[in-house]
């Protein structure tokens, strides 16, 4: 029975660590811009101009 109590305590500590990490990430601005990275690959890149052949 004491093993279950130890596992519950360890589980609560691990979950608290993940919660603290998530709160730190939100406060440091990791989730400020969620739209731009998802659509950035849809924007056309600027293509280099073709060189005109002059004789």
QUIMOBEL-V756434 format. One record per pair of residues at least 24 apart in sequence whose C-alpha atoms are under 10 Angstrom apart, sorted by the first residue. I is the first residue (numbers start at 1). J is the second residue. Records with the same first field share a line. If there is no record, write none. Layout:
I: J / J
This chain:
none
